[in-house]
Amino acid sequence: MHPAFSVIFLTTLIGVGQGLFLALFTGHLYSAVNVVPMQADPQTFYGLGSLLALLFLGGGLLASFFHLGHPERGWRAIARWRTSWLSREVIALPAFMGALAVYGLVQYLGWYPVLFNLGPILVTPGLVIGALATVLAFVLFICTGMIYACIKFLQEWATPLTVVNYTLLGSASGFTLTTAFAAVYAPELVRFYGAWSIIITVFALFTRAASLIRNARIKHKSTTQTAIGVRHTHVAQKAQGAMGGSFNTREFFHGKSAGFLKSIKWIFLTLVFPAPVLLLSLGLSSAAFAILALAFIVQYLGLLAERWFFFAQANHPQNLYYQTI
């Protein structure tokens, strides 16, 4: 498939926003049960952190409009929510952003009345709203991943690993950013977030590697023989079948060489996984903001390459007609 940069930025930016919120709420929940120390200034940490997450989500939403031929009609995408994962994503994203905005406002204003006790936990409005936003964050991850995983004829995408990787990669980038953010506003939580960032990144490496191995072993259901209905054992395509390019050759094929794809694969495998883990390990010893921020930047650049490779690797069956260009 042809990778559209608007969709690449959409999926990576909202992934960072979702992961950042999940990291914030994890710290909030752990501090509520006294697993980690309470932040010195929780209002600023959670309030500004939520605002930062909203900025990433808003950036992803803005990027999505560049993929639309008629952005003014974008709202119509919600009409098919019963059957379309894209429609569900269009609903889940603003719902999550709304819940996140309320959560951040409650935290920033310091509105902490105790609603009820749940054992040793004092349940406040922030915990309730945060729990709801957490559910919406995972719903959004599922909707985004299923947009691609539900397309059965693109065998590289049609696997549960697509949804798992979207969730883990978004969470890893969000936790890595939160580690750098905590170095400034909550130094006592830097090790907590850094450890979770490394753990999630390692898990994401295993699942992404599993998808790469799976895709390398795929036996495609469609072949040149089945495409044209000729059962001869050897069918060689000598021409594209058209004098010039078309929508089909532009939108369903990336136009890059196998060597280029291989180089992109190793670039993202390096930038997304070992590089940020190494930088996080170095930064945690001194809670150095610059090193921790660099870990996020490197990982995000790697995610851009990963998402480009994700789209480019999908081999649309119609390309059987356009292999020779």
C-alpha positions in Angstrom: 0.0 0.0 0.0 1.0 3.6 -0.5 1.7 5.2 3.0 -0.2 8.5 3.5 1.8 10.7 5.8 -1.4 12.3 7.1 -2.5 8.8 8.4 1.1 8.1 9.7 1.0 11.3 11.8 -2.6 10.6 12.9 -1.9 7.2 14.3 1.4 8.0 15.9 0.3 11.3 17.5 -2.9 10.0 19.0 -0.9 6.9 20.1 1.4 9.2 22.1 -1.5 11.1 23.5 -3.3 7.9 24.6 -0.1 6.5 26.1 0.7 9.7 27.9 -2.7 9.7 29.6 -2.5 6.1 30.5 0.9 6.8 32.1 -0.5 9.8 34.1 -3.5 7.8 35.3 -1.3 4.9 36.3 0.8 7.2 38.5 -2.4 8.7 39.9 -3.9 5.3 40.7 -0.7 3.9 42.2 -0.3 7.0 44.4 -3.9 6.6 45.5 -3.1 3.1 46.9 0.3 4.3 48.3 2.4 2.2 45.9 4.3 5.2 44.7 4.8 8.5 46.6 2.4 11.4 46.2 3.6 14.0 43.8 4.9 17.3 45.3 2.5 19.2 43.0 -0.1 16.8 41.6 -2.3 19.6 40.2 0.5 20.9 37.9 1.7 17.4 37.0 -1.6 15.9 36.1 -3.2 19.1 34.8 -0.3 20.1 32.4 0.3 16.4 31.5 -3.4 16.1 30.4 -3.0 19.3 28.4 0.1 17.9 26.7 -1.8 14.7 25.9 -4.7 16.7 24.4 -2.2 18.6 22.2 -0.9 15.4 20.8 -4.4 14.1 20.2 -5.4 17.4 18.6 -2.4 17.2 16.4 -3.4 13.8 15.2 -6.9 14.9 14.6 -5.7 17.8 12.6 -3.4 15.6 10.5 -6.4 13.3 9.6 -8.1 16.2 7.8 -5.2 16.3 5.2 -6.3 12.8 4.1 -9.8 13.9 3.3 -10.8 15.1 -0.2 -13.7 17.1 1.4 -12.8 17.8 5.1 -16.1 19.6 5.6 -17.9 16.3 5.1 -15.7 14.5 7.6 -18.5 14.4 10.3 -20.4 12.0 8.1 -18.0 9.3 8.9 -19.9 8.6 12.1 -23.0 7.4 10.2 -21.8 3.8 9.7 -20.8 3.1 13.4 -22.7 -0.2 13.4 -20.4 -1.8 10.8 -17.4 0.5 10.4 -14.4 0.6 12.7 -13.4 3.9 11.1 -16.8 5.4 12.2 -16.2 4.0 15.7 -12.8 5.6 15.8 -14.3 8.9 14.8 -16.7 8.6 17.7 -14.1 7.2 20.2 -11.5 9.9 19.6 -13.5 13.0 20.6 -15.2 11.1 23.4 -11.7 10.2 24.8 -10.5 13.8 24.3 -13.6 15.1 26.2 -13.0 12.7 29.1 -9.3 13.6 29.2 -10.1 17.3 29.2 -12.5 16.9 32.2 -9.9 14.8 34.0 -7.2 17.3 33.4 -9.4 20.2 34.5 -10.4 18.4 37.7 -6.8 17.7 38.5 -5.6 21.2 37.7 -8.3 22.8 39.9 -7.4 20.5 42.8 -11.0 19.2 43.1 -10.5 16.2 45.3 -13.7 15.6 47.3 -14.0 12.0 48.6 -17.0 10.3 46.9 -16.6 7.1 48.8 -14.1 4.7 50.2 -13.1 1.5 48.4 -11.1 -0.2 51.1 -8.0 1.9 51.7 -8.6 3.9 48.5 -10.3 7.3 48.8 -12.3 7.5 45.5 -12.3 11.1 44.1 -13.9 12.5 41.0 -10.5 12.4 39.3 -10.2 8.6 39.8 -13.7 8.0 38.4 -13.2 10.2 35.4 -9.8 8.8 34.8 -11.1 5.3 34.9 -13.7 6.2 32.3 -11.0 7.9 30.1 -8.9 4.8 30.4 -11.6 2.6 29.0 -12.1 5.1 26.2 -8.4 5.1 25.5 -8.3 1.3 25.0 -11.5 1.5 23.0 -9.8 4.0 20.7 -6.7 1.7 20.4 -9.0 -1.2 19.4 -10.9 0.9 16.9 -7.7 2.3 15.3 -6.1 -1.2 15.0 -9.2 -2.9 13.8 -9.6 -0.4 10.9 -6.6 -2.4 9.4 -7.0 -5.8 11.1 -10.5 -6.3 9.7 -9.4 -6.1 6.1 -9.1 -9.8 5.4 -7.6 -9.6 1.9 -4.6 -7.6 3.2 -3.1 -10.6 4.9 -0.2 -8.6 6.5 -2.8 -6.6 8.5 -5.4 -9.3 9.2 -4.1 -10.5 12.5 -4.8 -9.6 16.2 -1.1 -8.6 16.4 -2.1 -5.4 14.5 -4.3 -4.2 17.4 -1.8 -5.4 20.0 1.1 -3.5 18.3 -0.9 -0.3 18.0 -1.7 -0.5 21.7 1.8 -1.4 22.9 3.7 1.0 20.6 1.4 3.9 21.5 1.7 3.1 25.2 5.4 2.8 25.0 5.8 6.2 23.4 3.4 7.8 25.9 5.2 6.3 28.9 8.6 7.4 27.5 7.3 11.0 27.1 5.9 10.9 30.6 9.3 9.9 32.0 10.8 13.0 30.5 7.8 15.1 31.7 8.2 13.7 35.2 11.9 14.7 35.3 10.7 18.3 35.4 7.4 18.1 37.3 7.6 14.9 39.4 11.2 13.7 39.9 10.1 11.2 42.5 8.2 9.3 39.7 11.0 9.2 37.1 12.2 5.7 37.9 8.6 4.5 38.1 7.7 5.7 34.6 11.1 4.9 33.2 10.8 1.3 34.3 7.4 0.9 32.8 8.6 2.5 29.6 11.3 0.0 29.3 9.0 -2.9 30.1 6.3 -1.9 27.6 8.9 -1.2 24.9 10.4 -4.7 25.4 7.0 -6.3 25.1 6.3 -4.2 22.0 9.5 -5.5 20.5 8.4 -9.1 21.0 5.0 -8.5 19.4 6.3 -6.4 16.5 8.9 -9.0 15.8 6.2 -11.7 15.9 4.2 -9.8 13.3 7.3 -9.4 11.1 8.1 -13.1 11.3 4.4 -13.9 10.5 4.3 -11.6 7.5 7.6 -13.0 6.1 6.0 -16.5 6.1 2.7 -15.5 4.5 1.5 -17.6 1.6 -0.7 -15.2 -0.3 -4.1 -16.6 -1.4 -4.0 -14.6 -4.6 -1.4 -15.4 -7.3 -0.9 -14.3 -10.9 -2.5 -17.5 -11.9 -5.7 -17.0 -9.8 -5.8 -13.3 -10.8 -6.3 -14.1 -14.5 -7.8 -17.5 -14.2 -4.9 -19.4 -15.9 -3.7 -22.4 -14.0 -0.4 -22.8 -15.8 2.5 -23.4 -13.4 4.5 -20.5 -14.8 3.0 -17.2 -15.7 5.3 -14.2 -16.3 4.0 -10.6 -16.4 5.9 -8.6 -19.0 4.1 -5.2 -18.9 2.0 -3.1 -16.6 -1.1 -3.4 -18.7 -1.4 0.4 -19.2 0.6 3.1 -20.9 0.9 5.3 -17.8 0.3 5.6 -14.1 -3.1 5.6 -12.6 -4.9 5.8 -9.2 -4.3 2.1 -8.8 -0.5 2.4 -9.3 -0.3 5.4 -7.0 -2.5 4.5 -4.1 -2.0 0.7 -3.7 1.7 0.5 -4.2 4.6 2.4 -2.5 6.9 2.3 -5.5 10.0 1.6 -3.5 12.5 -1.2 -3.9 12.8 -4.2 -1.7 16.2 -2.9 -0.5 14.6 0.4 0.6 11.9 -1.5 2.6 14.5 -3.6 4.3 16.5 -0.5 5.3 13.4 1.1 6.8 12.6 -2.1 8.7 16.0 -2.0 10.4 15.8 1.7 11.0 12.6 1.5 13.0 13.7 -1.7 14.8 16.7 0.2 16.0 15.0 3.6 16.8 11.8 2.3 18.4 13.3 -0.4 20.7 17.0 -0.6 21.7 17.9 3.1 21.2 15.2 4.5 23.6 15.8 1.7 26.1 19.5 2.6 26.2 18.8 6.3 26.6 16.2 5.7 29.3 18.6 3.5 31.2 21.2 6.3 31.0 18.7 9.0 31.9 17.2 7.2 34.9 20.5 7.2 36.8 20.5 11.0 36.9 16.9 11.9 36.0 18.4 14.0 33.2 15.6 15.7 31.3 17.7 16.1 28.1 18.5 12.4 27.8 15.0 11.3 28.6 13.5 13.8 26.1 15.9 12.5 23.5 14.7 9.0 24.2 11.2 10.1 23.3 12.3 12.0 20.2 14.3 9.0 18.9 11.4 6.6 19.6 8.9 8.8 17.9 11.0 9.2 14.8 11.3 5.4 14.8 7.5 5.1 15.1 7.1 7.2 12.0 9.4 4.8 10.1 7.5 1.8 11.7 4.1 3.1 10.6 5.4 3.8 7.1 6.7 0.3 6.9 3.4 -1.0 8.3 1.5 0.5 5.4 4.1 -0.2 2.7 4.4 -3.9 3.7 0.7 -4.6 3.0 0.4 -6.1 -0.5 -2.9 -5.3 -2.1 -4.1 -8.1 -4.4 -4.7 -5.7 -7.2 -0.9 -5.2 -7.4 -0.9 -8.6 -9.2 -1.9 -6.6 -12.3 0.8 -3.9 -11.8 3.9 -5.8 -10.7 5.9 -4.7 -13.8 6.1 -0.9 -14.0 
